[in-house]
Structure formats: structure tokens, C-alpha cells
Amino acid sequence: MREQHATERHVPVLIVGGSLSGLSAALFLAVQGVECLLVEQRPSTSVHPRARLVTARSMELFRSAGIEEAVRKAGDPGPIGFVVADTLADEHYVPTGDHHDETLDISPTGMRLCDQQQLEPLVLGRARELGAQVSFGTRFEGLVQDPDGVTATLGTADGSASWTVRCDYLLAADGIRSPVREALGISRHGPGLLGRSVSAIFDADLEPVLRGRRAMAVIVRKAGAFLFARGNSEARMWQLGFPLHEGIDLSPEGLRERTQELVRVAADAPELEVTVHSAMAWESEALVADSFRSGRVFLVGDSAHAMPPTGGFGGNTGVQDGHNLAWKIAAVRAGTADEALLDTYDAERRPVADFTVQETLARIGQSSAQSRATVQLGYCYPSLLAGVRGKDGADEAAVEEGSVTENPHEPTGRPGTRAPHVALDHEGRRLSTLDLFGGGFVLLTGARGQAWRSAVDGAECEVEVRTVVGPGEHTAAQELVYTDVDGTFLSSYRIGPHGAVLVRPDGFIGWRTSQECSGAGERLGEAVRSLVGR
Ligand SMILES: Cc1cc2nc3c(=O)[nH]c(=O)nc-3n(C[C@H](O)[C@H](O)[C@H](O)COP(=O)(O)OP(=O)(O)OC[C@H]3O[C@@H](n4cnc5c(N)ncnc54)[C@H](O)[C@@H]3O)c2cc1C
């Protein structure tokens, strides 16, 4: 008999799916002080390594949530590039693709290699520490929504009991096959299935053929396979990735034998002892949902955008989704934003997902148009401008219409772009402009931005002011003052000494004025109101 609980519990946000995207969304909601319950059908976080590359943007977001150092420690310092060889025993490995982290001078952190099964427990631990509730072994079974909320039916993973939970918003982080997306009938667009592959974890003594050489992955031509170095130097694991051709025996025994055979071909060592720990078959797809929102339900991560692993952007895009949405839900719940703000999630994130999928496809053909730094840090939100333009007229030169990226090495400071990293000093402590964001809206001004600082008092909106002064420059500002260590603040944000930049809680520029202007308080108030959907 199936046990049914009649009492219905209420949570502000229910997250379905406890892998990288769901856990990150829970973390960012918890950072914003929003109570949430995450349900995951599996008994624990991921056990099989999938994502390894954590982009500089994800690292920045994890830094804002207090786990940058933990991720850095758990991860692997590199190297980050791929090499090609006929077999692992070859004299020379030929580098291919990007081998450098081009984000180190434009980010306070930089990208990192950290396997998904090592990363997820760190995200989970911090989310729980900040108050998120996470329930493993709990399955989402269905939902009904009305104008006031969503009622979700949940059950134990073994099907022995079920109950309902009422929530204001539901986040579907339930992966490529997303039962929530299917239940809502949200269609997807894109090329669809690209291929089937196997990812196998094994042990073998590869040192005699590798001879101390390290790469993030070796493309081994004779085996038609990829060898990935997983884990870190203290706990190294090997992973073999190979295409799943017609006729391959998919049973555990069949996959084990195929893996052993290919590792021996790759190592050019027919007698090599190979112990296979696990083998997972997976499908590579490129599909983006036609809408990331349906009523009070939001698609997050792979449920919204499936993409091949080329470039290592899939999981990272899911991390960014949750970050984009968390502050908006917090603001709506706090009554400082209109419900309309939640529409901007789809308007902002869907074009970025479409763009990122195109980049992963281009990388399969080795014909990518954009640098890895641009995909990581240069994505922007042109739609953000629509609400601001015409209302304040302060900055017409925002992100080009239709353009989803800009080169992060040449930041423009335009509304819709990521607020650039500038090194700061505050009372002897080194930090980044990025460390100033995350709470409410922040107005950055230069030493002579007095008019804007005064304007905040008359703006009738919650804005924190931060003043950035050049080395040796002085200001009468009462507010928190930071020293622009390298003297690049004004040029990075492209404002004059009397200008100001309004930055959203997610670190994206919402509004900018390069000079002082009349009616500053009114203009600032108008800008904030338009940025929160009012
Ligand atoms: C070989 C490989 C290498 C990759 N490398 C990278 C990389 O380097 N960088 C990168 O960014 N990405 C990479 N990716 C992609 C990355 O792994 C995925 O994008 C990421 O796992 C997506 O996370 P997610 O949480 O959105 O979805 P998933 O990881 O699919 O998680 C969805 C979760 O929802 C749960 N769920 C589903 N249905 C229910 C239900 N009814 N009730 C409760 N729970 C449910 C599932 O159990 C699952 O845990 C790689 C992928 C592969 C396969």
C-alpha cells in the first residue's frame, strides 16, 4: 500500500534536481536569504565525473558564495589543454585548442579544473550551511499550478509514499529529460541528438607510457578515444571517453571489456592490466527550450539547454542560470521588485544559452568564432537595455542590439555587460570590484561623483554607494571608499570622473552615466525602478 500524507507543506521555492544546476541555484537562493527545498531522486550527489572545467565566471560566482578557495583546493591546477597522439606511447603529443587561461588578468579568480563529483558536495555543503534544505531520495511526480503558486507531488524514490508541497516558485533543474519540462509541454529547438558515447573510469599503470606528461585530455587516434586525467594529483583517476558505435554490447560486462580493449590500444600495451570501476553511456544533444518560464516554473540548467561537452560550458551555463534568477526571486519576495522582473530570466538567459550551444557546436568543427574568455566572461544581456533606454537617456551606447557578447579584454561598461574586474584596496585589504556586488544595487562613482552620492538620498530606492578613487586621490565622500590600485576604474567602466555606474546584484551593469547630470536623484530612481520591472 502506498502511504499518502495529507498535510501540505509550504516552501517559497522548490527545486527539482540536485546535481550541479539545482545545487547551485539552492546555494545562490540561500545567499540571498530565500528559503528553499531541493529534492533529488538519487541517494547522493553525482558519483560519476562529468563536468571538469569550471569557468572563470562560475568561479567568480562561487567566490561570491564563499567557496572559491574550497573549489580551488579540491580541484586540479591543470594543465587545461587537449593534446593529440596516435597512442599514449608516442614521442610527441601535439597540442590542440586553447591551452592558456586568458581570464587571469580580467578576473579575480580564473578558471579551474574540478570534477563535478568533487564540486557538488562543496556546493551542497555551503548551501546547507546557509539554510537550504536538501532532500535526497525524493522524487518529483507531478505538478499543478494556479495564479498563486504551484502544488508539487513528491514521493520516496522507492515509491512507498507520496505527499504534496506547495511553493511560490518551482525551479526545474531536472536534467536533459526534465520531467517538469515534459509535464509543462515546453518544446525545444536545435539539431537534437549528436551522438552516443561512453565514459568509463578505470585504473591502470599508465606512467610508463605517459612518462610524466600531463594534459587535461589526450585524443588518442588509434583508439578513437579520449583519455582524461581526473581527480587531482593526490587522487588521480583515469577516464576513457569513446563513441558508442552500433553493435557495442551495452551490458556492464560488454562496456567493461570494450574499455579494457581500448585502453590497451591507447597505451599500445596489449597485456596492460586495466580495472574498470564504472562505465556510463550518455547522449550528446544540442537543444534549447523555447521558453525558460511557464507561469511560476523556471527551467534551469540542462533542462533548459542541452549541449555537447565540447568547451566545457554545459554545467557552467546552469550555474549562471541559478545566479541570474536567485536575486530576482529574492527581490520579488522582498517586495522591492515587481513580478515582471522574473520575465527577464527568460529574456536574458535564453539568448545566452542559444549562443553557448552554438559555441559548443562550433568547437566540434574546430571553427569557433569566439574565444573561450568571451564565452566565459563576455556574455551579456541586450534585453536589459530595453527597459532603461528612453527612460533616462543616460547611456544610449549600451550593448549592440542583437549582440550577446563582448570581448571581456576590452570592456565597454555598457548596460547589459558584466561589471569588469578592477583591483581595489580597502584599508590594506586587496579585493575586486566584483566583491562589492551581490547584496542590493550598487552605485559606483569616482572621486568627483559627489552629485550621484547625494542623489542616492533623494532617489527613494535602495542603493548602496561605493566610491573608487585613484591612487593618491582624495575625496570628501563619507561612504565606503576604495582605492583603484592600478588606476583603471574609470577607463574600464568608461565613465568620466563625475560619472556613475549602477550594478545589479548579479554583477551586471544596469545603468551608466558618463558625466554628472541634472535631476540626478530622479534619474537614478527611474533607472532602478525600470531595472526591477516597475
Ligand atoms: C562527459 C561529460 C563531460 C562534461 N564536461 C563538462 C565540463 O567540463 N564543463 C561543464 O560545464 N559541463 C560539462 N558537462 C555537462 C555537465 O555535466 C551538465 O551540463 C551538468 O551535469 C548539468 O547539470 P544539471 O544539474 O542541469 O542536470 P543533471 O546533471 O542531469 O542533473 C539533473 C538531476 O535531476 C534529477 N532528477 C531528474 N528527474 C527527477 C525527478 N523526477 N525527481 C527528482 N530528481 C530528479 C536527476 O537525478 C539528476 O541528479 C559534461 C557532461 C558530460 C557527459
The ligand as a Tripos MOL2 file, in Angstrom:
@<TRIPOS>MOLECULE
LIG
   53    58     1     0     0
SMALL
NO_CHARGES

@<TRIPOS>ATOM
      1 C1         31.4270   13.5270  -20.3470 C.3       1 LIG1
      2 C2         30.8820   14.8700  -19.9610 C.ar      1 LIG1
      3 C3         31.7670   15.9160  -19.7270 C.ar      1 LIG1
      4 C4         31.2850   17.1710  -19.3770 C.ar      1 LIG1
      5 N1         32.1650   18.1960  -19.1450 N.ar      1 LIG1
      6 C5         31.7090   19.4100  -18.7720 C.ar      1 LIG1
      7 C6         32.6060   20.4530  -18.3990 C.ar      1 LIG1
      8 O1         33.8270   20.3000  -18.4020 O.2       1 LIG1
      9 N2         32.0740   21.6470  -18.0010 N.ar      1 LIG1
     10 C7         30.7290   21.8390  -17.9630 C.ar      1 LIG1
     11 O2         30.2990   22.9350  -17.5940 O.2       1 LIG1
     12 N3         29.8590   20.8670  -18.2840 N.ar      1 LIG1
     13 C8         30.3080   19.6620  -18.6770 C.ar      1 LIG1
     14 N4         29.4260   18.6550  -18.9300 N.ar      1 LIG1
     15 C9         27.9740   18.9160  -18.8120 C.3       1 LIG1
     16 C10        27.5000   18.8420  -17.3670 C.3       1 LIG1
     17 O3         27.8490   17.6140  -16.7870 O.3       1 LIG1
     18 C11        25.9920   19.0380  -17.3380 C.3       1 LIG1
     19 O4         25.6850   20.1980  -18.0550 O.3       1 LIG1
     20 C12        25.5020   19.1640  -15.9020 C.3       1 LIG1
     21 O5         25.5640   17.9420  -15.2240 O.3       1 LIG1
     22 C13        24.0600   19.6320  -15.9030 C.3       1 LIG1
     23 O6         23.6280   19.6950  -14.5970 O.3       1 LIG1
     24 P1         22.0790   19.7480  -14.2860 P.3       1 LIG1
     25 O7         22.0150   19.8370  -12.8060 O.co2     1 LIG1
     26 O8         21.4340   20.7970  -15.0940 O.co2     1 LIG1
     27 O9         21.4950   18.3780  -14.8340 O.3       1 LIG1
     28 P2         21.8600   16.8660  -14.3920 P.3       1 LIG1
     29 O10        23.2880   16.7540  -14.0450 O.co2     1 LIG1
     30 O11        21.3270   15.9910  -15.4640 O.co2     1 LIG1
     31 O12        21.0120   16.6680  -13.0910 O.3       1 LIG1
     32 C14        19.6230   16.5690  -13.0780 C.3       1 LIG1
     33 C15        19.2370   15.9380  -11.7580 C.3       1 LIG1
     34 O13        17.8200   15.9000  -11.6650 O.3       1 LIG1
     35 C16        17.4670   14.6880  -11.0370 C.3       1 LIG1
     36 N5         16.0870   14.3450  -11.3930 N.ar      1 LIG1
     37 C17        15.5880   14.0520  -12.6240 C.ar      1 LIG1
     38 N6         14.2900   13.7370  -12.5320 N.ar      1 LIG1
     39 C18        13.9450   13.8500  -11.2270 C.ar      1 LIG1
     40 C19        12.7380   13.6480  -10.5030 C.ar      1 LIG1
     41 N7         11.6090   13.2380  -11.1120 N.pl3     1 LIG1
     42 N8         12.7360   13.8570   -9.1780 N.ar      1 LIG1
     43 C20        13.8820   14.2490   -8.5200 C.ar      1 LIG1
     44 N9         15.0520   14.4210   -9.1530 N.ar      1 LIG1
     45 C21        15.0840   14.2460  -10.4900 C.ar      1 LIG1
     46 C22        18.4640   13.6750  -11.5870 C.3       1 LIG1
     47 O14        18.5690   12.5390  -10.7580 O.3       1 LIG1
     48 C23        19.7330   14.5000  -11.6340 C.3       1 LIG1
     49 O15        20.5050   14.3680  -10.4750 O.3       1 LIG1
     50 C24        29.8820   17.3830  -19.2750 C.ar      1 LIG1
     51 C25        28.9950   16.3250  -19.5000 C.ar      1 LIG1
     52 C26        29.4840   15.0780  -19.8320 C.ar      1 LIG1
     53 C27        28.5110   13.9600  -20.0540 C.3       1 LIG1
@<TRIPOS>BOND
     1     1     2 1
     2     2     3 ar
     3     2    52 ar
     4     3     4 ar
     5     4     5 ar
     6     4    50 ar
     7     5     6 ar
     8     6     7 ar
     9     6    13 1
    10     7     8 2
    11     7     9 ar
    12     9    10 ar
    13    10    11 2
    14    10    12 ar
    15    12    13 ar
    16    13    14 ar
    17    14    15 1
    18    14    50 ar
    19    15    16 1
    20    16    17 1
    21    16    18 1
    22    18    19 1
    23    18    20 1
    24    20    21 1
    25    20    22 1
    26    22    23 1
    27    23    24 1
    28    24    25 2
    29    24    26 1
    30    24    27 1
    31    27    28 1
    32    28    29 2
    33    28    30 1
    34    28    31 1
    35    31    32 1
    36    32    33 1
    37    33    34 1
    38    33    48 1
    39    34    35 1
    40    35    36 1
    41    35    46 1
    42    36    37 ar
    43    36    45 ar
    44    37    38 ar
    45    38    39 ar
    46    39    40 ar
    47    39    45 ar
    48    40    41 1
    49    40    42 ar
    50    42    43 ar
    51    43    44 ar
    52    44    45 ar
    53    46    47 1
    54    46    48 1
    55    48    49 1
    56    50    51 ar
    57    51    52 ar
    58    52    53 1
@<TRIPOS>SUBSTRUCTURE
     1 LIG1         1 GROUP 0 **** ****
